[in-house]
């Protein structure tokens, strides 16, 4: 979920800041240049809170600290409770395609530390794994319990909130910056992009492309909306001589077949956009029907580079592109 989703037109009054985070790049764009440093501090505060709540790779994160103590139920922080609650919502709304209980499975595939530290596959190489050795697994998310802030996780499950936490963080950052600084803002965390407040150009001009070799398009995203991309070409590594990526089919515990290089979805918030784009990767050839039924704009790039547009997503060749969604009021 690390596609290039970047503003392509900025006025002289807009201000932009980029920095590395979570093996990707964070970007904020604000309509008030004098607010940029304050916006960065707000974003840093939220991103630290999210990381300290749910990182799988930090020994001092709350998720790591509770360890196996959650099997009998344990009270957790407001942030971790909110992240788990939203992750379970994503699981329910996709019938388990986005499952937050794949931490142990990812560990077993070698993704037990920051992806930058893993042996890397080359971009363009095909992810490979044997479907014949896959053992169907029971949906783990149905066994998670969250009552108020009391979280219960069976001993044989390990949470991984990475599929949803980054999108939630983008939503939180955008909302907080707009509310506290009273300006328009775009927040991008890799392939997860959220906006809040009012832009200067009646919408945000966004370039959508995964790798440099992939087809590119430009869209106008209306104020207050979000877009997210899930990709089978990013976060790839080599495990036991096989090339794998990080989006798993929860039913098999293996990387989803790379029917799509990337899926990009626009929605009213980044969590929903990310949930749908991730589920589309998992569903493979069934993704088109699934997204069409969801009635939200989407763009899918298949393994050969062919592009599918759904639900009003503008053609790649159309310039200027009409706005995805309309500003209310």
C-alpha positions as CSV (number, residue, x, y, z in Angstrom):
1,X,0.0,0.0,0.0
2,X,2.7,2.3,-1.0
3,X,1.5,3.7,-4.3
4,X,2.5,7.2,-5.4
5,X,-0.6,9.2,-4.5
6,X,0.7,12.8,-4.6
7,X,-0.6,16.3,-5.3
8,X,0.3,17.3,-8.9
9,X,-0.7,21.0,-8.7
10,X,-0.1,23.3,-5.7
11,X,-0.6,27.0,-5.4
12,X,2.1,29.2,-4.1
13,X,0.1,29.4,-0.8
14,X,0.1,25.7,-0.2
15,X,3.0,24.2,1.7
16,X,4.3,20.6,1.6
17,X,6.5,18.5,3.9
18,X,7.7,14.9,3.3
19,X,9.5,12.6,5.8
20,X,10.2,8.8,6.1
21,X,8.0,6.7,8.4
22,X,7.0,3.0,8.6
23,X,9.1,2.0,5.6
24,X,7.3,4.5,3.4
25,X,6.9,8.3,3.0
26,X,4.6,10.6,4.9
27,X,3.4,13.8,3.2
28,X,1.3,16.7,4.5
29,X,0.1,19.5,2.3
30,X,-1.7,22.5,4.0
31,X,-3.4,25.5,2.5
32,X,-1.9,27.8,5.0
33,X,1.9,27.8,4.7
34,X,2.3,29.3,8.2
35,X,0.7,26.3,9.6
36,X,3.0,23.7,8.1
37,X,5.3,23.1,11.1
38,X,2.4,23.0,13.5
39,X,0.7,20.5,11.2
40,X,3.8,18.3,11.3
41,X,3.8,18.3,15.1
42,X,0.2,17.3,15.2
43,X,0.8,14.5,12.7
44,X,3.9,13.3,14.7
45,X,1.8,13.2,17.9
46,X,-0.8,11.0,16.3
47,X,1.6,8.7,14.4
48,X,3.6,8.1,17.6
49,X,0.4,7.2,19.4
50,X,-0.6,4.8,16.7
51,X,2.8,3.2,16.5
52,X,3.1,2.8,20.3
53,X,-0.3,1.2,20.4
54,X,0.0,-1.4,17.7
55,X,3.5,-1.9,16.2
56,X,4.3,-5.6,15.8
57,X,8.0,-4.8,15.6
58,X,8.6,-2.5,18.7
59,X,9.2,-4.4,21.9
60,X,7.8,-1.4,23.8
61,X,4.5,-1.1,21.9
62,X,1.3,-1.9,23.8
63,X,0.4,-4.7,21.4
64,X,3.7,-6.4,22.1
65,X,3.6,-5.7,25.8
66,X,0.2,-7.4,26.4
67,X,1.5,-10.5,24.6
68,X,-0.3,-13.6,25.7
69,X,-1.9,-11.9,28.6
70,X,-4.9,-11.0,26.5
71,X,-6.3,-14.6,26.4
72,X,-8.3,-13.9,29.6
73,X,-9.1,-10.3,28.6
74,X,-7.1,-7.2,29.4
75,X,-7.9,-3.6,29.5
76,X,-6.2,-1.6,26.8
77,X,-5.7,2.0,25.9
78,X,-8.2,4.1,24.1
79,X,-6.0,4.1,21.0
80,X,-5.5,0.4,20.8
81,X,-9.2,-0.3,21.5
82,X,-10.1,2.1,18.7
83,X,-7.6,0.5,16.3
84,X,-8.9,-3.0,17.1
85,X,-12.5,-1.9,16.8
86,X,-12.0,-0.5,13.4
87,X,-10.0,-3.5,12.3
88,X,-12.9,-5.8,13.3
89,X,-15.3,-3.5,11.4
90,X,-13.1,-4.0,8.3
91,X,-13.2,-7.8,8.8
92,X,-17.0,-7.8,9.2
93,X,-17.7,-5.5,6.3
94,X,-15.5,-7.7,3.9
95,X,-16.7,-11.1,5.3
96,X,-13.2,-11.7,6.6
97,X,-11.1,-10.7,3.5
98,X,-9.4,-8.2,5.8
99,X,-8.5,-10.1,8.9
100,X,-6.5,-8.6,11.8
101,X,-5.4,-11.9,13.2
102,X,-2.7,-12.7,10.7
103,X,0.3,-11.7,12.8
104,X,1.4,-15.2,13.4
105,X,1.0,-16.2,9.8
106,X,3.1,-13.2,8.6
107,X,5.8,-14.2,11.1
108,X,5.8,-17.7,9.6
109,X,6.3,-16.2,6.2
110,X,9.3,-14.3,7.5
111,X,7.7,-10.9,8.0
112,X,8.7,-10.7,11.6
113,X,10.6,-7.4,11.4
114,X,10.5,-4.2,9.4
115,X,10.2,-5.0,5.7
116,X,13.3,-2.9,5.0
117,X,15.3,-5.6,6.9
118,X,14.0,-8.5,4.9
119,X,15.7,-10.1,1.9
120,X,14.0,-8.4,-1.0
121,X,12.5,-9.6,-4.2
122,X,13.1,-7.5,-7.3
123,X,10.3,-5.4,-8.5
124,X,8.6,-7.1,-11.4
125,X,9.5,-10.6,-10.2
126,X,6.4,-12.7,-9.7
127,X,5.4,-13.7,-6.2
128,X,5.3,-17.5,-6.0
129,X,3.9,-20.0,-3.6
130,X,2.3,-23.4,-3.7
131,X,-1.4,-23.5,-3.4
132,X,-1.3,-27.3,-3.0
133,X,0.3,-27.0,0.4
134,X,-2.1,-24.4,1.7
135,X,-4.2,-25.5,4.6
136,X,-7.6,-23.7,5.0
137,X,-7.7,-21.8,8.3
138,X,-10.6,-20.8,10.5
139,X,-11.4,-17.1,10.5
140,X,-9.5,-15.7,13.4
141,X,-11.3,-12.4,13.6
142,X,-14.5,-14.0,14.8
143,X,-12.7,-15.1,18.0
144,X,-11.5,-11.7,19.0
145,X,-13.6,-9.9,21.7
146,X,-13.6,-6.2,22.5
147,X,-16.0,-5.0,25.1
148,X,-15.5,-1.4,25.9
149,X,-11.7,-1.4,26.3
150,X,-11.3,-5.0,27.4
151,X,-9.6,-7.0,24.7
152,X,-9.6,-10.8,24.5
153,X,-7.3,-12.6,22.0
154,X,-6.9,-16.4,22.1
155,X,-3.4,-17.6,22.7
156,X,-3.1,-19.2,19.3
157,X,-3.8,-15.9,17.5
158,X,-1.6,-12.8,17.1
159,X,-2.9,-9.5,16.0
160,X,-1.5,-7.6,13.0
161,X,-3.3,-4.2,12.5
162,X,-1.1,-3.1,9.7
163,X,-3.9,-3.6,7.1
164,X,-6.0,-0.8,8.7
165,X,-3.9,1.2,11.2
166,X,-2.1,3.3,8.5
167,X,-5.3,4.3,6.9
168,X,-6.8,5.1,10.3
169,X,-3.8,7.2,11.1
170,X,-4.2,9.2,7.9
171,X,-7.8,9.9,8.7
172,X,-6.9,11.0,12.3
173,X,-4.1,13.2,11.2
174,X,-6.1,15.0,8.5
175,X,-9.1,15.6,10.8
176,X,-6.9,16.8,13.7
177,X,-4.9,19.2,11.6
178,X,-8.0,20.7,10.0
179,X,-9.8,21.1,13.3
180,X,-6.8,22.5,15.2
181,X,-5.4,24.8,12.5
182,X,-8.5,25.7,10.6
183,X,-6.9,25.0,7.2
184,X,-7.3,22.6,4.3
185,X,-5.0,19.6,4.6
186,X,-4.0,16.5,2.7
187,X,-2.2,13.7,4.5
188,X,-0.5,10.8,2.6
189,X,1.0,7.8,4.3
190,X,2.4,5.7,1.5
191,X,-0.7,4.7,-0.5
192,X,-3.2,5.9,2.1
193,X,-4.4,9.5,1.5
194,X,-7.0,11.5,3.5
195,X,-8.1,15.1,3.2
196,X,-10.0,17.5,5.5
197,X,-11.0,21.2,5.4
198,X,-11.2,23.1,2.2
199,X,-8.6,23.0,-0.6
200,X,-7.6,26.1,-2.6
201,X,-8.5,24.6,-6.0
202,X,-11.9,23.1,-5.3
203,X,-10.4,19.7,-4.8
204,X,-7.0,18.0,-4.7
205,X,-5.1,17.0,-7.8
206,X,-3.7,13.6,-7.3
207,X,-1.3,11.5,-9.4
208,X,-2.0,7.7,-9.1
209,X,0.8,5.3,-10.1
210,X,2.4,2.3,-8.4
211,X,5.8,1.6,-9.9
212,X,7.4,3.8,-12.5
213,X,6.6,1.2,-15.3
214,X,2.9,1.2,-14.4
215,X,0.2,3.3,-16.1
216,X,-0.4,6.7,-14.5
217,X,-3.5,8.8,-14.1
218,X,-4.5,12.1,-12.5
219,X,-7.7,12.6,-10.5
220,X,-9.4,15.4,-8.7
221,X,-10.4,14.4,-5.2
222,X,-13.1,16.5,-3.6
223,X,-12.4,18.0,-0.2
224,X,-13.0,15.7,2.8
225,X,-12.6,12.5,0.8
226,X,-9.9,9.9,0.7
227,X,-8.2,7.5,-1.6
228,X,-6.1,4.3,-0.9
229,X,-4.1,1.9,-2.9
230,X,-3.3,-1.7,-2.2
231,X,-0.4,-3.2,-4.2
232,X,1.1,-6.7,-4.7
233,X,4.3,-5.0,-6.0
234,X,5.4,-3.4,-2.8
235,X,6.4,-4.9,0.6
236,X,7.8,-8.0,-1.1
237,X,10.5,-10.2,0.2
238,X,12.1,-13.7,-0.3
239,X,11.2,-16.5,2.1
240,X,12.5,-20.0,1.8
241,X,13.4,-19.3,-1.8
242,X,10.0,-18.0,-2.6
243,X,9.0,-14.4,-3.4
244,X,6.0,-13.3,-1.4
245,X,4.1,-10.1,-0.7
246,X,2.3,-8.9,2.4
247,X,-1.4,-9.1,1.4
248,X,-2.6,-12.5,2.6
249,X,-5.7,-14.5,1.7
250,X,-6.9,-15.1,5.3
251,X,-8.6,-18.4,4.4
252,X,-5.3,-19.9,3.2
253,X,-2.7,-17.9,5.1
254,X,-0.7,-17.3,1.9
255,X,-0.1,-14.2,-0.2
256,X,-3.2,-13.5,-2.4
257,X,-2.5,-14.4,-6.1
258,X,-1.3,-11.3,-7.9
259,X,-4.2,-10.9,-10.3
260,X,-3.9,-7.2,-9.8
261,X,-0.7,-5.1,-9.6
262,X,-2.7,-2.5,-7.6
263,X,-6.2,-1.5,-6.7
264,X,-7.0,2.1,-5.8
265,X,-10.4,3.1,-4.3
266,X,-11.8,6.5,-3.4
267,X,-14.2,6.8,-0.5
268,X,-15.6,9.0,2.3
269,X,-12.7,8.1,4.6
270,X,-9.3,6.4,4.2
271,X,-10.2,3.4,6.3
272,X,-13.1,2.4,4.0
273,X,-11.0,3.1,0.9
274,X,-8.2,0.9,2.2
275,X,-10.5,-1.8,3.4
276,X,-12.1,-2.1,0.0
277,X,-8.8,-2.0,-1.9
278,X,-7.2,-4.7,0.3
279,X,-10.3,-6.9,0.0
280,X,-10.2,-6.5,-3.8
281,X,-6.6,-7.8,-3.9
282,X,-7.7,-10.8,-1.8
283,X,-10.7,-11.5,-4.0
284,X,-8.6,-11.6,-7.2
285,X,-10.8,-12.0,-10.3
286,X,-14.0,-11.5,-8.2
287,X,-12.8,-8.0,-7.3
288,X,-14.5,-6.2,-10.2
289,X,-18.0,-7.5,-9.2
290,X,-17.3,-6.8,-5.5
291,X,-16.2,-3.2,-6.1
292,X,-19.0,-2.5,-8.6
293,X,-21.5,-3.6,-6.0
294,X,-19.9,-1.3,-3.4
295,X,-20.6,1.6,-5.7
296,X,-17.5,3.6,-4.9
297,X,-14.9,4.8,-7.6
298,X,-12.1,2.3,-8.2
299,X,-9.2,1.8,-10.5
300,X,-7.6,-1.7,-10.9
301,X,-4.4,-2.5,-12.8
302,X,-4.0,-6.1,-13.7
303,X,-0.8,-8.2,-14.0
304,X,-0.3,-7.2,-17.6
305,X,-0.9,-3.5,-17.0
306,X,-4.4,-3.3,-18.3
307,X,-6.6,-0.8,-16.4
308,X,-10.2,-1.3,-15.2
309,X,-12.2,1.8,-14.1
310,X,-15.4,1.4,-12.0
311,X,-18.2,3.5,-10.6
312,X,-17.2,6.8,-12.2
313,X,-13.4,6.6,-11.9
314,X,-12.3,8.8,-14.9
315,X,-10.5,7.3,-17.8
316,X,-6.7,7.6,-17.6
317,X,-6.6,9.7,-20.8
318,X,-9.2,12.2,-19.7
319,X,-7.7,15.6,-18.8
320,X,-8.7,17.4,-16.7
321,X,-10.4,14.6,-14.7
322,X,-13.8,15.3,-13.2
323,X,-13.9,15.3,-9.4
324,X,-14.4,12.1,-7.6
325,X,-17.3,12.9,-5.3
326,X,-18.7,16.4,-5.0
327,X,-18.2,18.9,-2.3
328,X,-21.2,19.0,0.0
329,X,-23.0,22.4,0.2
